[in-house]
Each structure stands twice: as C-alpha cells, then as structure tokens.
Amino acid sequence: METLSVINLLPSGKEQIEKFVSTFKSEILNGTKKPLHVLVQLRMAEKTIKAILDDEDLDNCFLKEFLLYDKDEKVEINGAILRVQETGVKNDYKASGDLQWIELDEQIKKLTEQRKEREKFLVTIPLEGVTDEKTGLYITRPPKSSTTKVITTIK
C-alpha cells in the first residue's frame, strides 16, 4: 500500500473534518465499533503524524516547496493558508551580561523553589485544616481537581 494514499483518505477541508468527526463520534457512541480498539488506533495515528510533522528533512522539503510558489506571504491549498514564519525563537538573556536581569532571574528561581516547598506543605495539611504559625490564619488543604481518562502507552 502506498503510504500517501492513506493520508489522502482523510478529510481535506474544514467541512469534511466536521462531517468526519461527527460521523466518527456517532459510530463510536452507537456501539458499532470497539471504543478501546479505536482509541489505540487513534493514538497510533497521532504518533505517526507527530513523527512525520517533527521530521527535519520533511520540514525542509515543505519549506523548499513553499518557496517555489511565487508568493512572498502565503499560499492557500484546500482552504488552508500556509505561510513562512520564524518559530522557536529564543533569547539568551544571561549571555547579554545584564546584571539586573541576572539578579532578577536568581530571585525568580529562589522564589519558585520557595513556592514549591510551600505547595508541598499545603498538600500535606490535614483535612480539618491548621492554624498557620507565622500569620495565625486558619488554612486548609488546597482543593484539587482532575479528569479521569484512559491513558495509552505504545510499546
């Protein structure tokens, strides 16, 4: 099987995506497919697509192709707008030698560590709460929230 033919089976426009998702959801919720098997296949597809999109050789190929178009700003294909943009720009502020920035960075690191220590303490407070020794204020364990999901690990 040609791998690109698989990609071509997927939706290629906003309306097609919406219809695909709606139909997909109906099939799962109506019980016509085994949900956990579908979840595994989705995670496999997700990992495959991420590997393709993260590949540096392919990135260079996409950029080279984009530059062949006689347009400086954008190219539109199937309702998607493509443009070139600098990404992942990072400034090395420490290398600038600015003492004020270095001092602020050290303060932030120290305060971040102090906050982490305080958070460790707060989650160990008994459910009935305690009185803070420094302030005299009554404090309680912070409430927590979570979402329960099925986690997929690909071996």
Backbone as ProteinMPNN parsed JSONL, in Angstrom:
{"seq_chain_A": "METLSVINLLPSGKEQIEKFVSTFKSEILNGTKKPLHVLVQLRMAEKTIKAILDDEDLDNCFLKEFLLYDKDEKVEINGAILRVQETGVKNDYKASGDLQWIELDEQIKKLTEQRKEREKFLVTIPLEGVTDEKTGLYITRPPKSSTTKVITTIK", "coords_chain_A": {"N_chain_A": [[0.839, -1.181, 0.0], [0.546, 2.203, -0.824], [1.842, 4.737, 1.143], [1.088, 7.47, 1.123], [-1.426, 7.387, 0.008], [-3.053, 6.652, 2.087], [-3.114, 8.916, 3.735], [-4.466, 10.577, 1.997], [-7.046, 9.649, 2.205], [-8.104, 10.855, 4.388], [-10.007, 13.675, 5.71], [-10.023, 16.707, 3.754], [-10.58, 19.364, 4.132], [-12.248, 21.993, 5.972], [-15.083, 21.634, 6.325], [-15.298, 18.944, 5.617], [-13.787, 17.812, 7.671], [-15.379, 18.391, 9.919], [-17.702, 16.891, 9.294], [-16.604, 14.318, 9.158], [-15.686, 13.967, 11.827], [-18.119, 14.12, 13.201], [-19.541, 11.89, 12.137], [-17.772, 9.854, 12.847], [-17.833, 10.042, 15.664], [-20.542, 9.365, 16.098], [-20.563, 6.681, 15.222], [-18.906, 5.492, 17.152], [-20.254, 6.086, 19.589], [-22.666, 4.822, 19.115], [-22.024, 2.235, 19.339], [-21.068, 0.677, 17.25], [-18.455, 0.21, 16.769], [-15.493, -1.015, 18.436], [-14.665, 0.744, 21.19], [-12.149, 0.936, 22.686], [-10.316, -0.273, 20.999], [-10.433, 1.453, 18.859], [-9.488, 3.763, 20.103], [-6.805, 3.041, 20.598], [-5.917, 2.803, 17.951], [-6.259, 5.442, 17.117], [-4.363, 6.721, 18.739], [-2.06, 5.568, 17.713], [-2.133, 6.615, 15.119], [-1.923, 9.326, 15.763], [0.668, 9.422, 16.888], [2.126, 8.666, 14.648], [1.577, 10.769, 12.819], [2.633, 12.92, 14.285], [5.357, 12.2, 14.315], [5.937, 12.42, 11.606], [5.406, 15.163, 11.135], [7.301, 16.293, 12.797], [9.685, 15.697, 11.634], [12.802, 16.705, 10.506], [13.942, 16.634, 7.916], [11.67, 16.407, 6.305], [10.406, 18.791, 7.029], [12.19, 20.63, 5.896], [11.825, 19.961, 3.226], [9.121, 20.695, 2.865], [9.355, 23.461, 3.271], [11.068, 24.143, 1.161], [9.431, 23.53, -1.027], [7.338, 25.342, -0.56], [8.683, 27.741, -1.03], [8.951, 27.641, -3.747], [6.625, 28.559, -4.792], [5.324, 31.509, -6.208], [4.894, 33.524, -4.338], [5.136, 35.803, -1.702], [4.053, 35.976, 0.863], [1.846, 34.162, 1.568], [0.331, 30.938, 0.908], [-2.466, 29.325, -0.396], [-4.125, 26.314, 0.053], [-6.565, 23.937, -0.447], [-8.318, 25.34, 1.293], [-6.688, 25.86, 3.426], [-4.342, 28.052, 4.834], [-1.04, 28.68, 4.168], [2.027, 29.85, 5.435], [5.294, 31.271, 5.822], [7.196, 31.373, 8.76], [9.228, 32.483, 11.453], [10.025, 30.288, 14.03], [10.181, 29.086, 17.408], [11.937, 30.941, 18.485], [14.489, 32.034, 20.593], [15.862, 33.953, 23.191], [19.006, 34.488, 24.642], [19.262, 35.676, 27.469], [20.93, 35.713, 29.674], [23.474, 35.644, 28.572], [23.728, 38.221, 27.734], [24.916, 39.719, 29.614], [23.709, 41.482, 31.34], [23.455, 42.675, 34.458], [21.262, 43.326, 36.063], [19.177, 41.778, 34.961], [20.204, 39.209, 35.467], [20.231, 39.188, 38.269], [17.461, 39.43, 38.791], [16.59, 37.022, 37.636], [17.798, 35.155, 39.338], [16.428, 35.752, 41.724], [13.831, 35.026, 40.976], [14.148, 32.265, 40.542], [14.783, 31.477, 43.166], [12.431, 32.244, 44.544], [10.579, 30.628, 43.171], [11.395, 28.087, 43.977], [10.882, 28.321, 46.724], [8.102, 28.588, 46.631], [7.394, 26.052, 45.612], [8.164, 24.444, 47.758], [6.383, 25.385, 49.695], [3.969, 24.613, 48.523], [4.267, 21.839, 48.665], [4.028, 21.539, 51.432], [1.386, 22.522, 51.806], [-0.264, 20.569, 50.568], [-0.086, 18.553, 52.371], [-1.479, 19.209, 54.593], [-3.753, 18.411, 57.202], [-7.132, 17.24, 56.613], [-8.965, 18.651, 58.179], [-7.772, 21.1, 58.479], [-5.387, 23.678, 59.568], [-3.819, 26.018, 61.866], [-1.884, 28.643, 60.744], [1.374, 29.079, 61.818], [2.977, 31.395, 61.556], [1.285, 33.502, 60.66], [-1.079, 33.207, 62.04], [-3.422, 32.664, 60.819], [-6.149, 30.602, 59.767], [-5.727, 27.835, 57.742], [-6.449, 25.682, 54.966], [-6.213, 22.458, 53.337], [-5.39, 22.67, 49.906], [-7.988, 22.601, 47.454], [-8.38, 20.023, 44.977], [-8.522, 19.14, 41.524], [-9.35, 16.919, 38.873], [-9.191, 14.973, 35.855], [-10.515, 12.004, 34.67], [-9.132, 9.681, 32.551], [-8.556, 7.355, 29.873], [-5.395, 6.176, 29.487], [-2.99, 5.806, 26.989], [-0.282, 3.813, 26.21], [2.217, 3.322, 23.976], [3.992, 0.543, 23.072]], "CA_chain_A": [[0.0, 0.0, 0.0], [1.269, 3.468, -0.864], [1.52, 5.438, 2.394], [0.4, 8.74, 0.889], [-2.837, 7.139, -0.305], [-3.753, 6.601, 3.378], [-3.336, 10.315, 4.116], [-5.464, 11.143, 1.078], [-8.375, 9.201, 2.625], [-8.555, 11.726, 5.469], [-10.655, 14.904, 5.244], [-9.104, 17.707, 3.211], [-11.195, 20.685, 4.242], [-12.905, 22.231, 7.255], [-16.4, 20.99, 6.348], [-15.068, 17.495, 5.615], [-13.334, 17.451, 9.023], [-16.552, 18.423, 10.802], [-18.559, 15.747, 8.954], [-15.864, 13.113, 9.547], [-15.714, 13.865, 13.291], [-19.495, 13.839, 13.597], [-19.836, 10.501, 11.779], [-16.881, 9.036, 13.678], [-18.398, 10.071, 17.015], [-21.788, 8.592, 16.082], [-20.231, 5.261, 15.131], [-18.366, 5.052, 18.448], [-21.285, 6.163, 20.618], [-23.726, 3.862, 18.795], [-21.538, 0.887, 19.627], [-20.761, -0.101, 16.051], [-17.019, -0.056, 16.801], [-14.971, -1.248, 19.772], [-14.041, 2.018, 21.557], [-10.738, 0.865, 23.092], [-9.525, -0.588, 19.801], [-10.379, 2.698, 18.094], [-8.599, 4.661, 20.841], [-5.427, 2.627, 20.323], [-5.596, 3.155, 16.566], [-6.121, 6.901, 17.079], [-3.065, 7.075, 19.336], [-1.039, 5.169, 16.741], [-2.168, 7.613, 14.048], [-1.403, 10.565, 16.34], [2.118, 9.283, 16.993], [2.641, 8.638, 13.277], [1.5, 12.122, 12.273], [3.605, 13.746, 15.004], [6.698, 11.851, 13.832], [6.073, 12.985, 10.259], [5.462, 16.628, 11.229], [8.51, 16.678, 13.527], [10.869, 15.276, 10.892], [13.516, 17.875, 9.983], [14.08, 16.502, 6.461], [10.374, 16.745, 5.708], [10.227, 20.228, 7.238], [12.98, 21.31, 4.866], [11.161, 19.701, 1.949], [7.925, 21.532, 2.826], [9.801, 24.839, 3.103], [11.591, 24.265, -0.205], [8.262, 23.548, -1.914], [6.647, 26.61, -0.344], [9.464, 28.806, -1.648], [8.79, 27.555, -5.2], [5.464, 29.37, -5.155], [5.75, 32.873, -6.499], [4.185, 34.382, -3.397], [6.003, 36.102, -0.571], [3.435, 35.919, 2.174], [1.038, 32.99, 1.905], [-0.158, 30.052, -0.142], [-3.707, 28.695, 0.054], [-4.367, 24.989, -0.518], [-7.727, 23.275, 0.164], [-8.876, 26.116, 2.394], [-5.677, 26.085, 4.458], [-3.394, 29.102, 4.474], [0.324, 28.37, 4.581], [2.947, 30.974, 5.396], [6.58, 31.001, 6.464], [7.341, 32.161, 9.978], [10.269, 32.046, 12.376], [9.438, 29.651, 15.202], [11.152, 28.647, 18.401], [12.94, 31.977, 18.729], [14.887, 32.117, 21.997], [16.893, 34.933, 23.511], [19.875, 34.088, 25.745], [19.389, 36.905, 28.239], [22.08, 35.614, 30.57], [24.672, 35.952, 27.79], [23.805, 39.653, 27.463], [25.752, 40.333, 30.65], [22.927, 42.457, 32.102], [23.441, 42.271, 35.865], [19.906, 43.447, 36.607], [18.426, 40.592, 34.53], [20.76, 38.05, 36.178], [19.738, 39.276, 39.647], [16.032, 39.101, 38.764], [16.475, 35.596, 37.349], [18.139, 34.434, 40.58], [15.313, 35.956, 42.649], [12.707, 34.221, 40.492], [14.463, 30.861, 40.83], [14.67, 31.289, 44.611], [11.005, 32.317, 44.888], [9.919, 29.448, 42.608], [11.718, 26.972, 44.874], [10.13, 28.542, 47.974], [6.692, 28.276, 46.36], [7.272, 24.597, 45.518], [8.228, 23.92, 49.13], [5.12, 25.73, 50.357], [2.949, 23.756, 47.924], [4.438, 20.503, 49.265], [3.443, 21.631, 52.76], [-0.061, 22.715, 51.737], [-0.975, 19.331, 50.225], [0.001, 17.609, 53.493], [-2.315, 19.709, 55.691], [-4.889, 17.527, 57.494], [-8.393, 17.679, 56.008], [-9.654, 19.624, 59.031], [-7.054, 22.368, 58.398], [-4.471, 24.036, 60.663], [-3.555, 27.44, 62.024], [-0.53, 28.99, 60.303], [2.144, 29.563, 62.965], [3.505, 32.74, 61.299], [0.253, 34.527, 60.478], [-2.217, 32.973, 62.918], [-4.602, 32.426, 59.994], [-6.574, 29.22, 59.565], [-5.57, 27.43, 56.346], [-6.899, 24.325, 54.667], [-5.576, 21.807, 52.196], [-5.973, 23.209, 48.672], [-8.819, 21.648, 46.706], [-7.768, 19.581, 43.727], [-9.442, 18.646, 40.512], [-8.685, 16.057, 37.902], [-10.019, 14.361, 34.834], [-10.191, 10.593, 34.523], [-9.03, 9.33, 31.128], [-7.813, 6.144, 29.526], [-4.066, 6.549, 29.004], [-2.48, 4.834, 26.021], [1.179, 3.758, 26.09], [2.587, 2.487, 22.827], [5.239, -0.161, 23.38]], "C_chain_A": [[0.883, 1.243, 0.0], [0.856, 4.293, 0.35], [0.774, 6.745, 2.174], [-1.075, 8.545, 0.55], [-3.668, 7.061, 0.981], [-4.081, 8.019, 3.837], [-4.436, 10.931, 3.254], [-6.891, 10.695, 1.397], [-8.962, 10.109, 3.705], [-9.206, 12.988, 4.898], [-9.632, 15.923, 4.759], [-9.722, 19.096, 3.184], [-11.95, 20.78, 5.557], [-14.254, 21.516, 7.356], [-16.262, 19.47, 6.374], [-14.619, 17.018, 6.996], [-14.524, 17.374, 9.963], [-17.457, 17.221, 10.557], [-17.9, 14.439, 9.394], [-15.942, 12.901, 11.059], [-17.107, 13.498, 13.777], [-19.867, 12.376, 13.327], [-19.033, 9.542, 12.653], [-17.459, 8.907, 15.086], [-19.676, 9.234, 17.1], [-21.511, 7.101, 16.053], [-19.71, 4.723, 16.461], [-19.476, 5.002, 19.485], [-22.433, 5.194, 20.373], [-23.28, 2.424, 18.996], [-21.203, 0.06, 18.404], [-19.269, -0.432, 15.947], [-16.593, -0.295, 18.241], [-14.162, -0.014, 20.203], [-12.554, 1.924, 21.917], [-9.83, 0.526, 21.92], [-9.354, 0.674, 18.948], [-9.431, 3.685, 18.773], [-7.132, 4.321, 20.566], [-5.032, 3.03, 18.902], [-5.427, 4.666, 16.414], [-4.772, 7.34, 17.637], [-1.912, 6.687, 18.407], [-0.961, 6.192, 15.606], [-1.579, 8.934, 14.532], [0.128, 10.528, 16.413], [2.774, 9.299, 15.608], [2.675, 10.043, 12.692], [2.498, 13.043, 12.961], [5.019, 13.466, 14.511], [6.949, 12.442, 12.446], [6.25, 14.498, 10.341], [6.711, 17.126, 11.953], [9.791, 16.35, 12.778], [11.533, 16.48, 10.215], [13.683, 17.82, 8.463], [12.781, 16.875, 5.749], [10.069, 18.227, 5.876], [10.958, 21.025, 6.163], [12.36, 21.141, 3.484], [9.928, 20.585, 1.801], [8.309, 22.997, 2.594], [10.295, 25.081, 1.682], [10.437, 24.36, -1.214], [7.514, 24.868, -1.787], [7.358, 27.732, -1.088], [9.401, 28.768, -3.175], [7.594, 28.368, -5.679], [5.928, 30.808, -5.309], [5.0, 33.864, -5.609], [5.072, 34.579, -2.178], [5.363, 35.795, 0.774], [2.707, 34.627, 2.496], [0.658, 32.209, 0.655], [-1.425, 29.409, 0.413], [-3.904, 27.39, -0.702], [-5.518, 24.35, 0.257], [-8.279, 24.027, 1.371], [-7.917, 26.342, 3.547], [-4.712, 27.147, 3.953], [-2.036, 28.723, 5.051], [1.16, 29.634, 4.468], [4.224, 30.577, 6.118], [6.71, 31.921, 7.665], [8.491, 31.609, 10.797], [9.579, 31.448, 13.596], [10.548, 29.255, 16.17], [12.252, 29.655, 18.672], [13.215, 32.064, 20.226], [15.975, 33.17, 22.148], [17.691, 34.425, 24.706], [20.184, 35.327, 26.567], [20.619, 36.881, 29.148], [23.367, 36.017, 29.838], [24.806, 37.447, 27.491], [24.695, 40.372, 28.474], [25.023, 41.364, 31.485], [22.784, 41.987, 33.546], [22.049, 42.352, 36.485], [19.072, 42.219, 36.226], [18.897, 39.365, 35.301], [20.258, 38.021, 37.621], [18.254, 38.912, 39.722], [15.812, 37.61, 38.533], [16.768, 34.767, 38.598], [17.019, 34.556, 41.606], [14.126, 35.08, 42.269], [12.946, 32.746, 40.8], [14.299, 30.559, 42.313], [13.199, 31.281, 45.04], [10.233, 31.109, 44.366], [10.168, 28.234, 43.498], [10.962, 27.101, 46.191], [8.653, 28.203, 47.776], [6.471, 26.767, 46.275], [7.288, 23.96, 46.905], [6.921, 24.189, 49.87], [3.986, 24.867, 49.821], [3.034, 22.339, 48.472], [3.821, 20.472, 50.657], [1.92, 21.673, 52.689], [-0.822, 21.43, 51.428], [-0.904, 18.295, 51.341], [-0.832, 18.06, 54.687], [-3.446, 18.713, 55.94], [-6.189, 18.107, 56.923], [-9.111, 18.728, 56.847], [-8.965, 20.984, 59.059], [-6.164, 22.602, 59.613], [-4.388, 25.556, 60.761], [-2.106, 27.688, 61.644], [0.214, 29.629, 61.469], [2.636, 30.997, 62.783], [2.422, 33.814, 61.293], [-0.909, 34.393, 61.453], [-3.504, 32.696, 62.156], [-4.885, 30.932, 59.87], [-6.45, 28.902, 58.079], [-5.997, 25.982, 56.167], [-6.09, 23.756, 53.505], [-6.206, 22.358, 50.916], [-6.847, 22.162, 47.973], [-8.099, 21.232, 45.425], [-8.854, 19.102, 42.78], [-8.655, 17.779, 39.549], [-9.7, 15.568, 36.886], [-9.573, 12.911, 34.71], [-10.234, 10.238, 33.046], [-8.357, 7.967, 30.999], [-6.498, 6.598, 28.91], [-3.54, 5.426, 28.114], [-0.963, 4.925, 25.965], [1.492, 2.814, 24.95], [3.945, 1.867, 23.102], [6.172, -0.179, 22.194]], "O_chain_A": [[1.858, 1.317, 0.747], [-0.333, 4.525, 0.57], [-0.095, 7.092, 2.973], [-1.886, 9.442, 0.781], [-4.859, 7.37, 0.964], [-5.199, 8.29, 4.276], [-5.243, 11.72, 3.744], [-7.847, 11.299, 0.91], [-10.176, 10.129, 3.911], [-8.983, 13.332, 3.737], [-8.519, 15.998, 5.28], [-9.416, 19.904, 2.308], [-12.256, 19.764, 6.18], [-14.535, 20.865, 8.362], [-17.015, 18.786, 7.067], [-15.022, 15.944, 7.443], [-14.667, 16.411, 10.716], [-17.93, 16.599, 11.508], [-18.564, 13.558, 9.939], [-16.227, 11.796, 11.522], [-17.257, 12.658, 14.665], [-20.439, 11.708, 14.188], [-19.559, 8.54, 13.137], [-17.561, 7.807, 15.63], [-19.871, 8.485, 18.057], [-22.149, 6.335, 16.775], [-20.047, 3.604, 16.848], [-19.632, 4.001, 20.185], [-23.107, 4.784, 21.318], [-24.074, 1.497, 18.839], [-21.066, -1.158, 18.512], [-18.871, -1.261, 15.129], [-17.255, 0.17, 19.169], [-13.096, 0.249, 19.647], [-11.773, 2.771, 21.482], [-8.693, 0.994, 21.86], [-8.285, 0.929, 18.393], [-8.657, 4.367, 18.101], [-6.317, 5.214, 20.331], [-3.934, 3.541, 18.682], [-4.557, 5.124, 15.673], [-4.118, 8.22, 17.079], [-0.909, 7.396, 18.325], [0.126, 6.587, 15.185], [-0.828, 9.588, 13.808], [0.795, 11.494, 16.041], [3.846, 9.876, 15.427], [3.689, 10.46, 12.132], [3.142, 13.86, 12.302], [5.799, 14.398, 14.309], [8.051, 12.908, 12.154], [7.138, 15.057, 9.696], [7.135, 18.262, 11.743], [10.879, 16.693, 13.243], [10.891, 17.189, 9.44], [13.578, 18.848, 7.793], [12.791, 17.564, 4.73], [9.53, 18.854, 4.964], [10.414, 21.972, 5.594], [12.369, 22.066, 2.672], [9.704, 21.163, 0.737], [7.662, 23.692, 1.811], [9.977, 26.102, 1.072], [10.473, 25.173, -2.137], [7.101, 25.449, -2.791], [6.712, 28.579, -1.705], [9.756, 29.747, -3.832], [7.553, 28.811, -6.827], [6.832, 31.256, -4.604], [4.533, 34.905, -6.071], [5.685, 33.632, -1.685], [6.048, 35.399, 1.717], [2.911, 34.048, 3.563], [0.659, 32.719, -0.465], [-1.451, 28.994, 1.572], [-3.858, 27.355, -1.932], [-5.454, 24.235, 1.481], [-8.665, 23.41, 2.363], [-8.29, 26.953, 4.549], [-4.317, 27.138, 2.787], [-1.895, 28.478, 6.249], [1.016, 30.398, 3.514], [4.227, 29.652, 6.931], [6.375, 33.104, 7.594], [8.706, 30.397, 10.832], [8.646, 32.044, 14.135], [11.708, 29.111, 15.782], [13.366, 29.284, 19.043], [12.287, 32.156, 21.03], [16.89, 33.26, 21.33], [17.102, 33.975, 25.689], [21.228, 35.956, 26.394], [21.265, 37.908, 29.361], [24.243, 36.656, 30.421], [25.862, 37.899, 27.05], [25.166, 41.482, 28.228], [25.657, 42.065, 32.273], [22.077, 41.018, 33.823], [21.699, 41.535, 37.338], [18.346, 41.679, 37.061], [18.074, 38.563, 35.745], [19.903, 36.962, 38.138], [17.84, 38.171, 40.613], [14.947, 37.003, 39.164], [16.069, 33.794, 38.881], [16.69, 33.583, 42.285], [13.493, 34.468, 43.129], [12.041, 32.055, 41.268], [13.75, 29.522, 42.685], [12.776, 30.415, 45.806], [9.33, 30.615, 45.041], [9.257, 27.444, 43.745], [10.458, 26.109, 46.719], [8.028, 27.602, 48.649], [5.483, 26.253, 46.801], [6.513, 23.045, 47.185], [6.415, 23.324, 50.584], [3.128, 24.432, 50.589], [2.009, 21.702, 48.718], [3.167, 19.497, 51.027], [1.239, 20.951, 53.418], [-1.91, 21.215, 51.963], [-1.581, 17.269, 51.276], [-0.883, 17.359, 55.697], [-4.044, 18.217, 54.985], [-6.321, 19.322, 56.772], [-9.79, 19.599, 56.303], [-9.518, 21.936, 59.61], [-6.183, 21.826, 60.568], [-4.825, 26.28, 59.867], [-1.202, 27.028, 62.157], [-0.258, 30.609, 62.045], [2.707, 31.746, 63.757], [2.608, 34.898, 61.845], [-1.646, 35.354, 61.675], [-4.559, 32.514, 62.763], [-3.969, 30.11, 59.87], [-7.005, 29.616, 57.244], [-5.918, 25.17, 57.089], [-5.386, 24.475, 52.797], [-7.426, 22.501, 50.845], [-6.489, 20.985, 47.91], [-7.31, 21.994, 44.866], [-9.947, 18.715, 43.192], [-7.435, 17.902, 39.435], [-10.908, 15.736, 37.052], [-8.375, 12.631, 34.652], [-11.238, 10.462, 32.371], [-7.677, 7.502, 31.914], [-6.494, 7.326, 27.917], [-3.64, 4.248, 28.455], [-0.415, 5.996, 25.703], [1.084, 1.653, 24.956], [4.927, 2.571, 23.337], [7.269, -0.731, 22.28]]}, "name": "protein", "num_of_chains": 1, "seq": "METLSVINLLPSGKEQIEKFVSTFKSEILNGTKKPLHVLVQLRMAEKTIKAILDDEDLDNCFLKEFLLYDKDEKVEINGAILRVQETGVKNDYKASGDLQWIELDEQIKKLTEQRKEREKFLVTIPLEGVTDEKTGLYITRPPKSSTTKVITTIK"}
